[in-house]
Structure formats: structure tokens, C-alpha cells
Amino acid sequence: MKSVFIIGCGYVGSRLAQRWLTRDTPVAALARNRESGEKLAKLGVSPVPGDLSDIWSLRRLDVTEQLIYYLAPPPGGGTNDPWMRHFVAALGANRLPARCILVSTTGVYGDHQGAWVDEESQLRPGSDRARRRLDAERVLRTWGRVRRVPVVVLRVAGIYGSDRLPLVRLQAREPVVDEQECPYTNRIHVDDLVQACVAAADYGVADNVYNICDGTPGTMTEYFNTVADIFSLPRPPVLTMQQARTRLTPGMLSYLSESRRLRNDKMLSELRVRLRYPDLVTGLTAVQKKAGR
């Protein structure tokens, strides 16, 4: 591996880039336009012009022997990910990377009614958003087997961290569902996610999947209440689930329709990750101290 190439260098990707730069590893990233290229350059990341929606713009990519992180979500609509198909088709057989790491979502598991879920659990995505993610996984893993490129899939839980907290929502006094009716959710601090991404390059087994979470599931209402408590904000008003169905947004309701508790044993043992923030209170307290609130 001579360098790192990131596709989707946003909230997580920019932090991942900085982590690799501290290792004195050159980092480049796909830049859709001039503005994104300028932002990358300010981070010390080399921008490479290209657009996942335009397969011809990807034909010029040369990622030979590079470590690729693919963090770009699929475009909206349908159940397939055309951008992933563009990416693997553009590489062909002569410009193969050393390894590909795909950041996917635990949403591919769907609803397990609060049961514990590991990497061998049944996949039953309940939304087109999750089906697109699962399609991206399958396309990249199949390509990796055919081209003999190691592919590692990270199924990531809900991400939180600085600049990724529901403070505006809490200040607006938007309601939540009564905790007794609220399903289980899973989370990961962004710094621990970045740590897992780097560990996947060092220790991830080819064609394997890893759950990336803190291993301490809770409910979404617990999450909002804990954020409110630590940041000295009022707890949000509470609705019954029946009331929520008429008052919450479709997007929020889709998250409330699934319940699962994720195991992270494989991440801890195979990727050798040692979590800095193994629970929500520890992670949020660190964010609060950093913000100086």
C-alpha cells in the first residue's frame, strides 16, 4: 500500500484522512467539483476530479496498490446502488487497489424485535435506503472475489460526536417517543469509528463483515435525554407511539420501526479495537468537555 484514497470525504472521511496523515501516509480523495477540491486541499488531502454519477469521469482514476475507503452513500431512489457499479466497472482489471474498505450501515439487518444481532444474523432490510446499502456491499464483495482484491465491510451504527448531536432539535423542543415503547438503537463515537477504519486496514480479514458499534445499545429516547442532561438542556416532551405516528416525520418513524441490539465481539477480537468511548455517557461527556460547555 503506497497511499490512501477516500471516496466520500465528508464528516467521517475528513477525520479518517487526518488520522492517516499523522501516520505520514499520503491521502487523496475524489472531488466532485472545484469547491470540494479546495476543501480537501485545505486538509492536506490531494483532490482527484471525478463524479460517481458519471462513469466516464472515473475512467481516469488510477488507484493501483492504494488502500481505498468507500464512504459515499448510494443516491436516492430504487433498491440498487448505481454509483458502486460505476466505481467497480471503471477500475477494470489493470488498476486494482491493494484493499477496499466499505463503510456500510447496520440498517441492512432490519428489524430483529430487540434481539441481539451479530455478523451472521439474517439480513432483512426494511427500507429502500437499507436495500441500496446491501446492494453496494454485495456488488463490491463480488467484485473483490473476482478480481482477488481484499474487501472488508464495516456495518456502522448511528454516529455521534462533535458537530453530530441533536442540540438544535432539543432546543426546538421536538418530541420523542415514550422510552417504554421506544425500540433499541446502537451507536458509535466518530473517533472510535475512525479507529475501526484504520484497524480494518491493518487487521481486517478479506471478504469479512464487522459490526462497528460501542456494544452498549439503548433507545433513541435515552439518547436524546442523555444529550439533554449532559448539555444542560430540557429533556424533550414525550409522545406515545400512537401519537408519534401522526406527528413525527416519516424519516424518524422509519428508525422507530426497527429494534436490534448489536454485538461488537468480532470488531474487538479480530480488528483489535480498544474503544475510547464504550458507552454513551463516556462519549458525550468527552464531547461536552471538548466543546467547553
Backbone bond lengths (Angstrom), bond angles and torsions (degrees), N, CA, C in turn:
res aa  C-N    CA-C-N  psi(-1)  N-CA   C-N-CA  omega(-1)  CA-C   N-CA-C  phi
1 M - - - 1.456 - - 1.527 109.74 -
2 K 1.315 116.48 120.15 1.457 119.04 -178.25 1.521 112.92 -100.17
3 S 1.336 118.28 -20.13 1.451 121.32 -179.75 1.523 109.64 -166.10
4 V 1.332 114.90 175.09 1.460 122.59 -179.96 1.526 108.92 -112.78
5 F 1.330 115.31 138.98 1.461 120.89 176.43 1.521 107.99 -126.93
6 I 1.336 116.75 126.96 1.465 121.86 -175.38 1.522 110.20 -113.73
7 I 1.312 115.24 130.40 1.460 121.79 173.87 1.519 106.82 -110.93
8 G 1.328 115.83 111.43 1.456 121.11 -174.66 1.521 110.46 96.90
9 C 1.329 116.68 61.93 1.462 121.62 -174.00 1.526 109.79 -93.12
10 G 1.343 116.00 70.47 1.453 121.90 -179.50 1.511 111.79 -106.95
11 Y 1.332 116.40 -129.61 1.469 121.38 -174.97 1.517 111.77 -57.39
12 V 1.321 117.28 -50.11 1.463 121.05 179.54 1.529 110.56 -80.97
13 G 1.314 116.63 -44.91 1.459 121.14 -175.14 1.518 113.28 -59.49
14 S 1.334 117.54 -38.35 1.463 119.52 -179.80 1.523 111.00 -66.90
15 R 1.325 116.63 -36.84 1.466 120.15 177.14 1.527 111.22 -70.13
16 L 1.317 115.52 -36.98 1.460 120.23 176.53 1.523 110.58 -64.73
17 A 1.315 116.67 -41.45 1.465 120.61 177.85 1.525 111.03 -59.28
18 Q 1.325 115.99 -45.46 1.461 119.82 -179.99 1.521 111.72 -62.13
19 R 1.339 116.56 -36.68 1.466 119.64 178.70 1.531 110.88 -63.52
20 W 1.336 117.60 -43.15 1.460 120.47 179.50 1.530 111.37 -70.11
21 L 1.318 117.03 -34.02 1.466 119.19 178.55 1.521 111.44 -64.35
22 T 1.345 116.06 -31.90 1.466 118.70 176.88 1.522 111.62 -69.04
23 R 1.337 116.40 -16.74 1.470 121.54 175.18 1.530 111.17 -90.80
24 D 1.320 116.22 9.00 1.473 121.87 -177.84 1.524 111.71 60.86
25 T 1.341 115.94 33.31 1.459 121.61 176.61 1.517 109.07 -103.70
26 P 1.326 119.16 124.88 1.473 120.61 178.16 1.527 110.63 -61.07
27 V 1.320 116.13 140.25 1.463 121.85 -179.75 1.525 109.44 -127.63
28 A 1.333 115.37 131.66 1.461 122.27 172.72 1.519 107.93 -123.39
29 A 1.327 116.41 162.42 1.465 119.81 -179.64 1.516 109.53 -151.10
30 L 1.318 114.58 151.38 1.458 121.07 178.31 1.526 109.14 -70.11
31 A 1.328 116.38 130.71 1.465 122.62 -179.66 1.524 109.09 -120.05
32 R 1.321 115.40 116.99 1.462 120.24 -175.99 1.520 112.85 -73.09
33 N 1.337 116.32 -30.31 1.462 120.07 -178.56 1.528 109.58 -150.25
34 R 1.323 115.12 -179.76 1.468 120.75 -176.05 1.530 111.02 -64.39
35 E 1.332 116.30 -40.51 1.462 120.01 -178.19 1.522 111.21 -61.54
36 S 1.334 117.38 -46.75 1.459 119.64 179.42 1.519 111.10 -66.16
37 G 1.331 116.50 -34.13 1.457 120.09 177.09 1.517 112.22 -63.61
38 E 1.326 116.87 -39.16 1.461 120.51 178.83 1.531 111.38 -66.92
39 K 1.337 116.73 -38.08 1.464 120.27 177.62 1.521 111.17 -64.21
40 L 1.332 116.15 -40.86 1.460 120.19 178.49 1.526 111.00 -63.71
41 A 1.320 116.11 -43.70 1.461 120.31 -178.41 1.527 111.52 -60.57
42 K 1.330 116.90 -35.83 1.463 120.30 179.05 1.529 111.67 -65.78
43 L 1.337 115.61 -25.52 1.468 120.11 177.82 1.522 112.40 -83.48
44 G 1.316 116.76 -7.30 1.457 120.32 -174.76 1.509 112.77 89.51
45 V 1.346 115.81 12.77 1.468 122.17 -178.98 1.523 109.20 -99.94
46 S 1.317 116.98 135.07 1.458 121.10 179.71 1.525 110.31 -79.34
47 P 1.351 118.27 118.55 1.467 119.73 179.40 1.522 111.56 -78.10
48 V 1.320 116.28 137.61 1.464 122.62 176.92 1.528 107.15 -120.93
49 P 1.327 118.96 116.66 1.468 120.69 -177.12 1.526 111.62 -61.48
50 G 1.327 115.07 137.66 1.460 120.09 177.76 1.508 110.74 170.90
51 D 1.316 116.25 152.75 1.458 122.38 -177.57 1.521 108.28 -136.31
52 L 1.329 117.08 120.31 1.461 120.70 -177.64 1.525 112.72 -61.20
53 S 1.324 116.79 -24.20 1.465 119.42 179.21 1.525 112.31 -79.44
54 D 1.326 117.02 -10.04 1.468 122.48 -177.54 1.533 108.67 -122.39
55 I 1.321 116.22 97.98 1.463 119.83 -175.17 1.518 112.09 -59.96
56 W 1.323 117.59 -30.92 1.466 119.93 -178.09 1.517 111.56 -68.16
57 S 1.334 117.72 -31.46 1.467 119.92 178.13 1.522 111.38 -70.55
58 L 1.348 116.67 -19.75 1.462 120.74 179.53 1.523 112.81 -87.57
59 R 1.316 116.68 -13.19 1.465 119.81 -177.71 1.523 112.10 -62.71
60 R 1.326 116.30 -23.12 1.477 120.06 -178.27 1.525 112.64 -84.43
61 L 1.341 117.03 -7.75 1.463 119.49 -178.07 1.527 111.38 -65.18
62 D 1.311 115.67 133.27 1.460 120.72 172.87 1.525 107.56 -124.33
63 V 1.314 115.24 101.49 1.467 120.87 -177.98 1.527 110.87 -113.52
64 T 1.311 116.26 26.42 1.460 121.45 -177.14 1.529 111.09 -55.26
65 E 1.329 114.89 124.74 1.471 123.38 177.34 1.520 113.87 62.69
66 Q 1.323 118.26 16.69 1.453 120.79 176.05 1.526 110.85 -93.03
67 L 1.321 115.86 158.62 1.451 122.41 172.18 1.522 107.63 -89.87
68 I 1.321 116.68 119.80 1.462 121.19 -177.83 1.521 110.24 -104.73
69 Y 1.324 114.54 132.36 1.457 121.58 168.48 1.523 107.20 -110.59
70 Y 1.315 115.52 122.75 1.461 120.53 179.07 1.530 107.49 -108.06
71 L 1.344 116.60 105.37 1.460 122.51 -177.94 1.518 113.32 -113.51
72 A 1.314 118.20 -1.06 1.459 121.09 -175.23 1.526 111.22 -73.20
73 P 1.324 118.50 126.21 1.470 119.66 176.36 1.517 110.61 -71.89
74 P 1.330 117.95 154.64 1.463 120.20 176.86 1.526 110.68 -64.08
75 P 1.330 117.55 156.96 1.465 119.55 174.02 1.523 110.04 -69.15
76 G 1.313 117.06 161.76 1.458 121.15 -179.22 1.514 112.54 -71.22
77 G 1.314 114.89 154.32 1.458 120.94 175.48 1.517 113.35 95.71
78 G 1.329 115.63 137.75 1.455 120.94 176.16 1.511 113.45 76.66
79 T 1.321 115.11 -172.60 1.466 121.09 -178.36 1.527 112.13 -118.00
80 N 1.332 118.32 1.36 1.467 122.83 179.10 1.520 110.76 -112.73
81 D 1.331 115.59 162.58 1.461 121.47 177.77 1.534 109.19 -111.59
82 P 1.338 118.26 94.99 1.460 120.04 -179.27 1.526 113.11 -66.05
83 W 1.336 116.78 -27.92 1.458 118.92 -178.91 1.521 111.87 -67.44
84 M 1.318 117.44 -38.51 1.456 119.54 176.39 1.523 110.52 -64.30
85 R 1.315 116.55 -39.43 1.462 120.04 177.39 1.522 111.20 -63.11
86 H 1.339 117.11 -39.96 1.462 120.52 176.30 1.528 110.51 -60.40
87 F 1.321 115.48 -43.92 1.460 120.49 -176.29 1.522 111.93 -61.64
88 V 1.333 117.52 -51.45 1.468 119.26 -176.53 1.528 111.01 -69.94
89 A 1.338 117.10 -32.15 1.462 119.57 178.89 1.526 110.87 -69.34
90 A 1.327 116.78 -35.15 1.464 120.28 -177.33 1.518 112.38 -69.42
91 L 1.321 117.54 -30.52 1.463 119.75 -177.14 1.520 112.31 -71.67
92 G 1.317 117.16 -30.60 1.458 119.22 -179.44 1.514 111.59 64.52
93 A 1.333 115.98 -146.75 1.470 120.81 -175.63 1.522 112.63 -113.62
94 N 1.331 118.28 -1.85 1.459 119.88 -171.10 1.521 114.66 -112.93
95 R 1.336 118.14 -10.07 1.470 120.24 -178.06 1.522 109.28 -124.08
96 L 1.314 115.35 58.05 1.454 120.21 -172.00 1.531 112.04 -85.53
97 P 1.319 116.87 137.57 1.462 120.97 177.89 1.523 111.64 -75.93
98 A 1.323 115.47 167.51 1.462 120.40 177.09 1.520 111.10 -73.98
99 R 1.324 116.62 -32.41 1.465 121.90 -176.73 1.516 108.64 -166.66
100 C 1.337 116.95 148.40 1.459 122.43 174.64 1.525 109.30 -122.53
101 I 1.317 116.13 132.43 1.456 121.66 175.83 1.527 107.69 -119.83
102 L 1.315 115.43 118.49 1.459 121.76 -179.01 1.528 109.58 -101.35
103 V 1.317 115.84 126.14 1.452 121.08 174.05 1.522 107.74 -92.66
104 S 1.327 115.88 107.16 1.460 123.15 -177.70 1.530 108.55 -108.17
105 T 1.314 116.88 -157.04 1.456 121.27 -175.89 1.525 111.38 -135.17
106 T 1.314 116.19 149.06 1.456 120.27 175.05 1.524 111.56 -73.05
107 G 1.321 117.15 -5.53 1.451 120.78 175.81 1.519 113.37 -61.49
108 V 1.340 117.62 -18.22 1.468 119.93 179.58 1.527 111.91 -65.73
109 Y 1.340 117.79 -18.83 1.462 119.90 178.86 1.524 111.83 -76.08
110 G 1.328 117.30 -25.09 1.450 119.97 -177.99 1.517 112.56 69.83
111 D 1.321 115.89 -156.51 1.460 121.22 -176.47 1.524 111.39 -86.32
112 H 1.332 116.45 125.72 1.465 121.80 174.96 1.525 110.97 -119.94
113 Q 1.331 115.54 19.37 1.473 121.95 173.92 1.527 112.46 52.89
114 G 1.318 116.02 40.40 1.459 121.59 175.61 1.512 115.54 83.90
115 A 1.325 117.87 -0.51 1.473 120.40 -179.37 1.535 110.44 -72.34
116 W 1.341 114.91 158.79 1.466 120.20 175.83 1.529 109.39 -73.43
117 V 1.335 115.79 139.58 1.464 122.43 -174.61 1.525 109.42 -126.82
118 D 1.340 116.19 131.49 1.460 120.15 171.31 1.522 109.13 -120.27
119 E 1.331 115.96 -172.38 1.468 120.18 -173.82 1.518 113.49 -68.28
120 E 1.321 117.67 -14.12 1.463 121.30 178.98 1.526 112.41 -96.22
121 S 1.310 117.88 -1.78 1.456 121.28 -177.82 1.526 111.17 -68.52
122 Q 1.308 115.15 156.95 1.469 121.25 -178.10 1.524 110.87 -62.80
123 L 1.322 115.31 138.79 1.463 121.80 176.40 1.524 108.34 -95.06
124 R 1.322 116.02 121.32 1.458 119.57 178.62 1.529 109.56 -145.47
125 P 1.336 116.27 67.81 1.465 120.49 -178.36 1.521 111.62 -56.46
126 G 1.329 115.50 133.99 1.451 119.73 -175.35 1.509 114.60 -101.30
127 S 1.325 117.79 0.82 1.466 121.32 179.86 1.526 109.16 -136.01
128 D 1.318 115.88 156.85 1.465 119.61 176.46 1.521 110.78 -63.50
129 R 1.325 117.11 -31.91 1.460 120.41 177.17 1.522 110.55 -57.94
130 A 1.328 116.55 -46.04 1.468 121.18 179.51 1.521 111.16 -71.91
131 R 1.321 117.78 -34.09 1.472 120.38 178.37 1.524 110.53 -65.64
132 R 1.314 117.50 -36.29 1.473 119.92 176.70 1.525 110.45 -64.14
133 R 1.315 116.57 -39.93 1.467 120.65 178.45 1.529 111.43 -64.67
134 L 1.316 116.14 -42.19 1.460 119.54 178.79 1.522 110.61 -65.50
135 D 1.312 116.75 -37.25 1.463 120.56 176.85 1.532 110.09 -61.45
136 A 1.329 116.99 -43.39 1.470 120.50 178.58 1.523 110.88 -60.33
137 E 1.327 116.96 -42.07 1.465 120.69 177.14 1.525 110.75 -57.78
138 R 1.313 116.20 -49.41 1.459 120.75 -174.88 1.522 111.80 -66.61
139 V 1.311 117.15 -39.80 1.463 120.50 178.91 1.530 110.31 -62.91
140 L 1.335 117.03 -47.53 1.467 119.88 -176.55 1.528 111.11 -69.31
141 R 1.319 118.11 -40.29 1.466 119.76 -179.59 1.535 111.04 -66.66
142 T 1.317 116.89 -39.00 1.468 119.93 177.26 1.520 110.43 -64.29
143 W 1.313 116.08 -44.46 1.467 120.57 177.84 1.531 110.43 -60.29
144 G 1.325 116.85 -42.22 1.459 120.25 -179.71 1.516 112.56 -62.44
145 R 1.335 117.01 -38.69 1.467 119.63 177.97 1.520 110.89 -66.44
146 V 1.323 116.27 -42.80 1.465 120.41 -177.89 1.530 110.66 -66.99
147 R 1.321 116.59 -44.66 1.472 120.90 -176.53 1.530 113.30 -88.41
148 R 1.331 116.47 -3.77 1.468 122.10 -178.85 1.534 111.46 60.33
149 V 1.320 114.43 42.40 1.457 121.97 174.26 1.528 107.75 -107.17
150 P 1.317 119.11 125.73 1.467 120.13 178.46 1.528 111.29 -62.15
151 V 1.311 115.83 125.45 1.465 122.17 177.72 1.523 108.57 -119.74
152 V 1.323 115.98 130.61 1.461 122.36 177.61 1.526 107.70 -122.93
153 V 1.330 116.28 131.81 1.462 121.46 -179.31 1.522 109.63 -110.36
154 L 1.321 116.08 127.04 1.462 122.43 176.21 1.525 108.53 -107.99
155 R 1.323 116.52 113.43 1.469 120.65 177.23 1.533 107.79 -92.41
156 V 1.312 114.50 108.67 1.461 121.36 -167.58 1.526 111.31 -100.79
157 A 1.332 115.30 136.14 1.464 122.15 176.13 1.528 109.70 -78.86
158 G 1.330 116.95 -173.48 1.462 121.27 -179.83 1.522 111.88 -61.58
159 I 1.309 116.42 129.41 1.471 122.07 -174.89 1.529 109.88 -94.04
160 Y 1.330 115.79 134.21 1.460 119.65 172.03 1.526 108.74 -134.75
161 G 1.327 116.44 164.42 1.453 122.10 -179.01 1.512 108.78 160.21
162 S 1.309 116.68 -172.01 1.459 119.28 178.22 1.531 109.17 -59.24
163 D 1.315 116.30 139.02 1.473 123.71 -177.34 1.524 112.63 65.38
164 R 1.316 118.25 14.29 1.469 121.07 177.24 1.535 108.78 -140.38
165 L 1.333 114.96 57.15 1.458 122.02 179.15 1.534 109.27 -133.07
166 P 1.342 117.37 152.81 1.471 120.31 -176.49 1.531 113.09 -84.29
167 L 1.343 117.59 45.54 1.457 120.31 -176.11 1.532 111.53 -67.00
168 V 1.319 117.10 -41.43 1.466 120.41 179.69 1.522 110.23 -63.97
169 R 1.317 116.54 -41.86 1.462 120.90 178.27 1.528 111.13 -61.44
170 L 1.329 116.18 -42.19 1.461 119.93 179.38 1.526 111.13 -66.70
171 Q 1.318 116.76 -40.85 1.457 120.66 178.82 1.525 111.60 -64.97
172 A 1.332 115.90 -29.57 1.467 120.57 178.47 1.518 112.42 -81.46
173 R 1.339 117.16 -3.78 1.470 123.04 178.33 1.521 112.21 61.36
174 E 1.345 116.34 37.28 1.462 119.47 176.50 1.529 109.04 -73.46
175 P 1.326 117.69 140.56 1.467 120.83 -171.94 1.522 113.39 -78.14
176 V 1.324 114.40 164.01 1.459 123.25 175.13 1.524 108.45 -129.76
177 V 1.328 115.75 168.12 1.456 121.06 179.37 1.528 109.89 -83.28
178 D 1.311 115.72 142.99 1.466 121.52 176.19 1.530 109.48 -49.10
179 E 1.329 116.03 132.16 1.463 120.25 -173.64 1.526 112.81 -61.03
180 Q 1.325 117.88 -27.04 1.456 120.66 179.03 1.529 111.88 -67.61
181 E 1.333 117.15 -22.08 1.461 121.86 -179.80 1.521 112.62 -106.48
182 C 1.313 116.90 -5.54 1.463 120.98 -172.77 1.534 111.21 -81.38
183 P 1.326 118.17 136.99 1.469 120.33 -179.16 1.527 112.14 -75.81
184 Y 1.328 115.22 166.99 1.463 120.54 176.31 1.528 110.75 -74.55
185 T 1.329 114.68 143.46 1.465 121.86 172.38 1.526 108.17 -132.22
186 N 1.316 115.87 171.81 1.464 122.17 -176.74 1.520 109.42 -135.74
187 R 1.333 116.53 151.27 1.462 119.73 -173.16 1.526 111.03 -140.81
188 I 1.345 113.54 167.41 1.466 121.43 174.19 1.528 107.88 -152.51
189 H 1.319 116.81 133.61 1.466 121.01 174.45 1.525 108.53 -70.07
190 V 1.319 116.96 141.63 1.467 120.41 -175.23 1.526 111.73 -58.76
191 D 1.330 118.20 -34.74 1.466 119.69 179.62 1.521 111.48 -66.70
192 D 1.322 116.90 -36.70 1.467 119.99 176.79 1.523 111.22 -72.08
193 L 1.325 117.36 -32.05 1.465 120.29 175.17 1.527 110.21 -64.34
194 V 1.313 116.99 -44.61 1.465 120.42 178.12 1.524 110.16 -61.31
195 Q 1.327 115.68 -41.99 1.462 119.63 176.90 1.529 111.35 -58.53
196 A 1.331 116.89 -41.73 1.460 121.15 179.86 1.526 111.24 -67.33
197 C 1.332 116.97 -36.33 1.468 120.31 178.21 1.528 111.25 -62.90
198 V 1.318 116.39 -41.58 1.467 120.13 178.38 1.532 109.56 -68.48
199 A 1.322 116.72 -41.58 1.464 120.43 179.50 1.521 111.75 -62.86
200 A 1.338 116.73 -33.08 1.471 120.01 178.41 1.520 111.43 -64.17
201 A 1.317 116.87 -30.07 1.467 120.22 175.98 1.518 111.07 -72.23
202 D 1.325 116.63 -35.88 1.462 121.13 -176.91 1.532 113.10 -82.47
203 Y 1.346 116.59 -37.82 1.462 119.75 -169.88 1.527 115.50 -128.65
204 G 1.316 118.31 -8.84 1.462 120.15 -176.22 1.523 112.55 -62.27
205 V 1.329 116.47 135.46 1.461 122.43 179.91 1.527 109.06 -86.13
206 A 1.322 116.44 134.09 1.463 121.63 -177.32 1.521 111.41 -56.07
207 D 1.331 115.01 139.58 1.464 123.68 177.85 1.522 111.88 61.97
208 N 1.325 115.91 30.62 1.463 120.92 177.27 1.520 111.19 -114.62
209 V 1.335 114.82 158.59 1.451 123.54 -179.60 1.520 108.58 -118.69
210 Y 1.348 116.19 142.26 1.459 121.45 179.82 1.526 110.08 -134.06
211 N 1.329 116.17 131.31 1.461 120.68 171.07 1.519 108.78 -76.66
212 I 1.332 116.07 130.43 1.458 120.99 179.65 1.526 107.96 -115.21
213 C 1.325 115.18 102.27 1.459 121.60 -179.08 1.523 108.13 -157.04
214 D 1.335 116.03 170.50 1.466 117.65 -178.03 1.524 112.78 -84.72
215 G 1.339 117.30 -5.01 1.457 120.22 177.11 1.515 114.17 77.08
216 T 1.349 116.52 8.24 1.466 120.95 179.08 1.525 108.53 -124.39
217 P 1.321 117.28 79.04 1.463 119.92 -177.51 1.520 112.12 -67.64
218 G 1.322 114.83 156.25 1.459 121.23 176.15 1.517 108.18 -150.46
219 T 1.304 117.68 -158.21 1.458 120.81 175.72 1.523 109.14 -111.18
220 M 1.318 115.64 162.38 1.459 119.52 178.36 1.528 110.57 -64.52
221 T 1.314 116.32 -36.28 1.462 119.64 178.62 1.528 110.76 -65.90
222 E 1.328 116.49 -41.06 1.465 120.02 174.91 1.523 110.51 -58.22
223 Y 1.330 116.25 -40.26 1.460 121.21 179.24 1.528 110.59 -60.15
224 F 1.345 117.17 -51.66 1.456 120.66 -179.15 1.522 111.12 -61.76
225 N 1.318 116.67 -41.64 1.467 119.90 -179.79 1.524 111.83 -64.89
226 T 1.326 116.57 -39.86 1.467 119.89 -179.38 1.520 111.24 -68.29
227 V 1.328 116.47 -40.85 1.470 119.58 175.25 1.523 110.03 -60.25
228 A 1.327 116.20 -45.58 1.464 120.06 179.57 1.530 111.35 -59.09
229 D 1.316 116.93 -45.18 1.467 120.62 -178.11 1.528 111.38 -63.56
230 I 1.316 116.60 -46.66 1.465 119.75 -175.15 1.520 112.05 -71.04
231 F 1.328 117.15 -30.23 1.461 120.43 -179.46 1.530 112.26 -100.54
232 S 1.343 115.92 16.09 1.464 122.36 173.88 1.531 112.56 55.91
233 L 1.317 115.05 46.77 1.459 121.58 176.47 1.526 108.64 -117.05
234 P 1.330 117.87 155.53 1.474 119.21 177.10 1.525 110.68 -65.06
235 R 1.316 116.01 142.65 1.461 118.82 173.88 1.530 109.60 -64.65
236 P 1.326 117.76 148.45 1.464 119.76 -176.88 1.519 112.24 -72.18
237 P 1.339 117.12 155.57 1.469 119.83 174.55 1.520 110.99 -65.17
238 V 1.327 115.91 157.88 1.465 121.99 -171.47 1.529 110.48 -114.31
239 L 1.335 115.18 138.87 1.457 123.07 175.05 1.522 109.54 -118.05
240 T 1.297 116.53 154.55 1.457 119.44 166.51 1.520 107.63 -75.74
241 M 1.316 116.89 163.25 1.460 119.93 178.30 1.534 110.69 -61.67
242 Q 1.298 116.69 -36.74 1.466 119.80 178.68 1.522 110.90 -63.56
243 Q 1.322 117.08 -42.33 1.464 120.21 176.71 1.527 111.23 -65.87
244 A 1.324 115.92 -37.86 1.466 120.27 -177.70 1.522 111.96 -61.37
245 R 1.317 117.00 -33.63 1.457 120.56 -176.75 1.528 112.50 -63.71
246 T 1.311 117.09 -20.73 1.463 120.10 179.19 1.526 112.76 -105.97
247 R 1.326 117.30 -9.88 1.467 119.32 -173.46 1.530 114.53 -118.27
248 L 1.319 118.52 -25.36 1.458 120.48 -179.58 1.520 110.89 -88.84
249 T 1.337 116.14 159.63 1.459 121.28 -179.06 1.526 110.46 -71.38
250 P 1.329 117.59 155.30 1.466 119.84 177.10 1.528 112.11 -56.57
251 G 1.331 116.50 -36.96 1.462 119.30 179.66 1.513 112.44 -62.78
252 M 1.344 116.63 -43.96 1.463 120.25 178.85 1.520 110.63 -67.10
253 L 1.328 116.39 -39.37 1.464 119.77 179.86 1.519 111.61 -64.76
254 S 1.335 117.17 -32.58 1.470 119.02 179.55 1.517 110.85 -64.24
255 Y 1.342 117.42 -36.15 1.466 120.00 177.28 1.522 111.27 -70.49
256 L 1.319 116.16 -31.62 1.456 119.96 -179.32 1.525 112.81 -77.76
257 S 1.333 116.56 -7.44 1.470 120.09 -178.10 1.523 112.56 -87.61
258 E 1.343 117.40 -3.50 1.458 120.98 -177.63 1.520 110.78 -126.72
259 S 1.324 116.23 142.64 1.458 121.14 -179.96 1.525 109.25 -139.99
260 R 1.318 116.44 126.49 1.469 121.17 178.06 1.531 108.27 -159.55
261 R 1.325 115.40 154.37 1.460 121.93 175.55 1.525 107.78 -120.57
262 L 1.308 115.86 119.79 1.465 121.11 -171.13 1.523 112.43 -91.76
263 R 1.318 114.38 136.60 1.464 121.06 171.35 1.532 108.92 -90.20
264 N 1.331 115.78 142.50 1.462 120.55 178.56 1.529 112.42 -121.16
265 D 1.347 117.20 19.78 1.470 121.17 -176.80 1.527 112.24 -57.26
266 K 1.318 116.32 -40.78 1.468 119.79 -177.19 1.521 110.99 -66.51
267 M 1.324 117.03 -39.30 1.462 121.15 175.85 1.530 110.78 -60.64
268 L 1.325 115.87 -44.49 1.457 119.79 -177.40 1.521 112.16 -68.69
269 S 1.337 117.43 -39.27 1.461 120.18 -175.17 1.527 112.48 -84.22
270 E 1.332 117.69 -51.27 1.468 119.89 -175.13 1.524 112.91 -80.28
271 L 1.333 117.32 -41.23 1.468 119.22 -179.63 1.521 111.84 -86.69
272 R 1.323 116.23 -9.75 1.470 122.66 176.75 1.525 112.25 60.60
273 V 1.314 116.34 32.78 1.459 121.29 178.58 1.522 109.90 -75.55
274 R 1.318 115.97 133.79 1.458 122.02 173.37 1.530 106.96 -115.36
275 L 1.304 115.57 103.44 1.457 120.83 -172.42 1.526 112.37 -63.09
276 R 1.308 115.68 132.86 1.463 120.36 172.59 1.526 110.23 -78.58
277 Y 1.333 115.73 -29.69 1.463 121.11 -175.11 1.533 109.23 -130.11
278 P 1.337 117.14 81.05 1.467 121.09 -175.03 1.521 114.47 -77.61
279 D 1.329 117.38 -1.95 1.462 119.79 176.26 1.523 108.35 -151.92
280 L 1.327 114.74 166.52 1.455 121.25 -172.95 1.522 112.87 -64.86
281 V 1.317 117.91 -42.63 1.464 120.64 -177.47 1.528 110.57 -62.32
282 T 1.328 116.76 -43.54 1.463 120.41 178.87 1.523 111.21 -60.91
283 G 1.325 116.31 -45.24 1.452 120.51 -178.65 1.512 112.86 -67.32
284 L 1.327 117.30 -45.64 1.462 120.47 -178.70 1.525 111.64 -67.91
285 T 1.312 117.29 -36.12 1.462 120.30 177.67 1.527 110.47 -62.11
286 A 1.332 117.01 -40.26 1.463 121.10 178.33 1.533 110.28 -64.89
287 V 1.328 117.19 -40.93 1.465 120.63 178.96 1.531 109.76 -64.49
288 Q 1.325 115.77 -42.59 1.459 119.99 -179.05 1.529 111.77 -63.46
289 K 1.315 116.47 -42.90 1.468 120.06 178.74 1.525 111.08 -64.41
290 K 1.341 116.12 -39.71 1.462 120.21 179.99 1.523 110.71 -65.27
291 A 1.337 115.87 -35.63 1.450 119.90 -179.65 1.522 111.94 -76.52
292 G 1.347 116.01 -14.43 1.459 120.24 178.31 1.502 113.37 72.41
293 R 1.321 115.61 27.04 1.473 119.19 -179.79 1.517 111.59 -85.40
